[in-house]
Amino acid sequence: MVTRLHFLDPHPGGLPAVLLLHGLGANGSMWTLQFDDLIAAGYRPLAPDAPGFGDSPYDGRGWNFRRVAADLAALLRELQTGPAHVVGLSMGGVIAQQFALDYPDLVRTLVLVSTFAVLRPSSLSQWLYFFQRLVVVHLVGLEQQSKIVARRVFPTPGQESLQEMAAAQIARADPRAYRAAMRHLGLFDSRRRLGEIRIPTLVITGERDTTVSPARQKMLAEGIPGARQVVLADGGHAVAIDQAEAFNRALLEFLG
């Protein structure tokens, strides 16, 4: 093994691989609610931790989406998976776009979840939320940041256990990687390159996503040739978790 990435690989005998890319602060374990259904359909779920998140180390040098995409390409080649279905949520969706642009030969299909081509908050509430996160992560630290994000992503009564899970994952991240990822998310803009993505693409959106608006996610479906958007009722930003059953149905229908 030469890869630097830690990854979950619960069904190594499955084909083809489904590369599952997590959001900011999370790690590959956020996809466990998808594992059983993907395995039952014969696929090989592969959920890596990005550098500095989960159990993947970060060397402190040059964290950016192109480097992460290169690490993922090395992982697929090392595991000899061949082209994979690539699924990314939020930051994972940004990494997925970069991966599809840089390594189209390794991508069968693309599923972009709760993500964007360019991050421009569409309401005062969103602007305040992102400003608060920026200040807290630089001046206070990840522990407080984790609580703010967890409450925003899982705001509904009864989701306290999900809040705790999300906060624990975020608090584990390397602060240097987290800050660098936040900066690069703010700078990312793929709008002029969406037309280069000639891969079957599905955009999955939670109807109640307050982090990335459904309208901003629609820009991906409009910019990528042949792409379409599915909006899941009652889904939030972490739609793969809070609406896992509906999400899995939409995902498997598309992959099949």
N, C-alpha and C positions, 0 to 999 in steps of 0.2 A: 504493500500500500504506500503510495506516495502523496495521496491527496491530503490537504491540510484541513479538510472539512469533516466534522462529525455529521453523521446522517443516520436516519432510521430506514431500515430496509426489511420490512416484516414479511415479504413474500418474494425472495430472490428468484424463484422459479417462474414468476409471472412474466407475461409478454403482452404488449410492449410496456416499457416503463412509463410511469406518470410522475414527472418531476414536480414536487409540491413546494412552493416558495413562500415563506412566512412573511408576516408584516413586521413593522419596526418594533423592536423590543421583544418580540416573540421568538420562538424557535420551531424546529420541525415537529415537535410534539403537538403543536396547535392543530395538526391535521389528523389526529387519531380518530376523530369521528368519521373520517372518510375511508380509513384503512379497510374496514371489514367489507364495505360495499364494493370497493375497488378490487379487493382480493377475490370476492365471490364472483366478480365478472371476469376474472382471469388476469387482471393487470398486476403490475409490479409497482406499488407505491414507493416512492423514494423521496424522503423528506430531509434535506440537509439543513444544518444551521449555518447561516451566513457568518463570515469572519467577525468575531467579537460578540456573537450572540449564542445563547445556549452553551454547548460544549465545544464550539469551534474557536480556536485561539485567534488572536489578532496581534500582529507584530508591530502595530503602531505606525505603520508607514502606508500612506497612499490609499486609504479606504475610498473606493469609488465604485460605481456600478459596472464599469467596464472590467475592472479587476475581479469583481465578484462573478460576473458572467464568465470570465476566463477560468476561474476556479471551478465553476459548474461544468463547463465544457470538459475540463480535465477529469472531473469526477465521472461523467458519463463515458468518456473514452476509456478510463481505467477499468470501469465496471463492464465495459463492452456491451452496453445496453442497446446501441444503435439509436436512431432518432426516437425522442420521447415526446409524449404529450406534456406540455408545460403549463402549469397552473400557478398563478401568483396572486396573492391577496395584498392590497395596499402597497407597501414598499415592495413586496414580492411581485406585484404586478408591474412595477417599474423595472425591476430586475428582469422580469420575463420579457418585457419589450426590448431591453438592451440585448438580452440573450438571443432573441429572434432576429434582431438586426445584425448582430455580430456572427451568429452561428446558425443560419437558417437551415443548414444541412442536418442539424441535430434536433430539429423541431418538426413533429408531425402535425400537431394542432396547438393552438394558443388559447388559454382561458384566462381572461383578465377580470379580477374580482375586486370590487370596492377600490378602484384605482383610477389613474388619471394620466393624461398626456402632459399636462402642465398644472401645477398646484397653485390655484388662485382662489382663495376663499370667496364665496359668493354671498356672504352675509356678515353683519357686524359680529354676531356670535362666533362664527368660524374664525374671523380675524383675531378676536380676543383670545380664543382658545389656543390658536397657534402661537400668538405672542406670549401667552402665559407659559406654554410649554418651553419656548425658547429661553425665557428668563429663568425658569425653574431649573432646567437641565444644566445651565451654565453657572448659576449662582447658588442653588440649593443642593441639587443632586438627584440621582436616579430614584432613590426611595420615595421621595415626595412626588416626583414626576410619575412614577408608576401608579400611584393612587389617583392622580388626576386623570390619566389616560384610561385606567380601568373603569372609573366611574362614567367617563364619557362613552366608552365603547359598550358597556353593559349598564345602562341607566335604569332598567326596569326593576321594580320590586320583585324579589324572588331570584334575582341574578347575582346575589351576594357571593355565592361560591365561585361563579365565573369571574367576578371582580377580583377575588382573592387569587385565583389562578393566574389571571393576566398580570396582576401587580407583582406576583412572585417571579414570573418569567422576565418581566421588564427589569426588575431590580437585579437580576443576575447578569445583565448585559455589561460589557466593557464600556465604561463611560466615554472613552475616546472614540470607539466605533459608533456608539449611539449619537454622539454629537456630530461626527462626520456624516453619518447617514442623514441626519436632519438637515444639514447644510445642503447636501447633494439632492435631497428631495425638493428643497426649495428652489434649487437651480435647474432641476430637470425640465426639459421641454422637448418632447418628441413630435410636436404637431407637424413640422415640415417633413418628417420622415415616416409618418404613418402609412403613406401610400407605398412605401417600399416593402411593407409586410405583406407578402403574398402567400400567407399561410391561413388555413381555415381558422377563424377566430370567433369566440363567444365572449361577450361581456356580461358578467353576472353582477347585478346590483341589488342591494337591500333597499327596499322602499323607504325605510326610515333612517338611512345613513346620514348622520349629522356631521361626519368628518369629511367625506368627499361626496358632494351632492350628486344625485342621480343624473341631473342635467350635464354636469361636467363629465361623468362617466359616459354619457351618450356621445360625447365628442369622439371617443375612441371608436365606437361602432360606426360613426359617420365617416371617420378618417381612414379606417382600414378597409380596403376593398373586400366586399362580400361579408363583412362582419355583421353580427346582429347582437342585440341586447335583450336580456331577460331580466325583468324586475320581479323580485320575490317579495310578496306581501309580508309585512311585519318584520322584515329583515333589517338589521342594523349594519354597522360597519363590519362587524365580524359575522357576516351572514353565513359563512361556512360552519359556524358554531351555533349561533342562536336560531338558525333555520336549517339545521344539518340535513334533515330528511328531504326537504324540498330542494336544497342545494345539491345533494347527491343525485337526486332524480334528474335535475337539469344537466349536471355534469356527465352522468353516464349516458344520457340520451344523446348528448353532443358527441361524446367520444365514440359511441357506437355507430 
